[in-house]
Amino acid sequence: MSTAHNDYQELKNALKCFFTVEEQIYLIPLLLSWAGNAEKAMFWFNHQKIPALGGQTAKLVCENGNQALLIEYIHSADLGGYA
């Protein structure tokens, strides 16, 4: 299996811990589009601090039970809001 496929599966597995299938269907294409590939999307999810979310990473936001806040942030950025 290709590395790209493995990276995609890793991203999908990381998100399924926190998001419903419907939310994943919304989030995964956006993250892939923004990041360029699944490996970079995973890096963003795990390591990129988001100033608008108190400097937390997306993963930390989710681990703290604030998935809806992350979706709201991503939706706002998708609509052209400040990211």
Contacts in CASP RR format, 6 or more apart in sequence:
PFRMAT RR
TARGET T0000
AUTHOR 0000-0000-0000
METHOD contacts of the structure
MODEL  1
MSTAHNDYQELKNALKCFFTVEEQIYLIPLLLSWAGNAEKAMFWFNHQKI
PALGGQTAKLVCENGNQALLIEYIHSADLGGYA
3 39 0 8 1.000
4 37 0 8 1.000
4 38 0 8 1.000
7 37 0 8 1.000
7 38 0 8 1.000
7 39 0 8 1.000
7 42 0 8 1.000
8 32 0 8 1.000
8 38 0 8 1.000
10 38 0 8 1.000
10 42 0 8 1.000
11 28 0 8 1.000
11 31 0 8 1.000
11 32 0 8 1.000
11 38 0 8 1.000
11 41 0 8 1.000
11 42 0 8 1.000
11 45 0 8 1.000
12 24 0 8 1.000
12 28 0 8 1.000
14 42 0 8 1.000
14 45 0 8 1.000
14 46 0 8 1.000
14 59 0 8 1.000
15 23 0 8 1.000
15 24 0 8 1.000
15 27 0 8 1.000
15 28 0 8 1.000
15 45 0 8 1.000
16 24 0 8 1.000
17 62 0 8 1.000
18 62 0 8 1.000
18 63 0 8 1.000
18 65 0 8 1.000
18 67 0 8 1.000
19 27 0 8 1.000
19 62 0 8 1.000
19 67 0 8 1.000
19 71 0 8 1.000
23 67 0 8 1.000
23 71 0 8 1.000
26 71 0 8 1.000
27 71 0 8 1.000
27 74 0 8 1.000
30 74 0 8 1.000
30 78 0 8 1.000
31 41 0 8 1.000
31 44 0 8 1.000
31 45 0 8 1.000
31 74 0 8 1.000
32 38 0 8 1.000
32 41 0 8 1.000
34 41 0 8 1.000
34 44 0 8 1.000
35 41 0 8 1.000
35 43 0 8 1.000
35 44 0 8 1.000
44 58 0 8 1.000
45 57 0 8 1.000
45 58 0 8 1.000
45 59 0 8 1.000
46 57 0 8 1.000
46 58 0 8 1.000
46 59 0 8 1.000
47 57 0 8 1.000
48 57 0 8 1.000
48 58 0 8 1.000
49 55 0 8 1.000
49 56 0 8 1.000
49 57 0 8 1.000
50 56 0 8 1.000
50 57 0 8 1.000
50 58 0 8 1.000
50 61 0 8 1.000
50 73 0 8 1.000
52 73 0 8 1.000
52 82 0 8 1.000
52 83 0 8 1.000
53 61 0 8 1.000
53 66 0 8 1.000
53 69 0 8 1.000
53 70 0 8 1.000
53 73 0 8 1.000
56 64 0 8 1.000
58 70 0 8 1.000
61 67 0 8 1.000
61 69 0 8 1.000
61 70 0 8 1.000
62 70 0 8 1.000
73 83 0 8 1.000
77 83 0 8 1.000
END
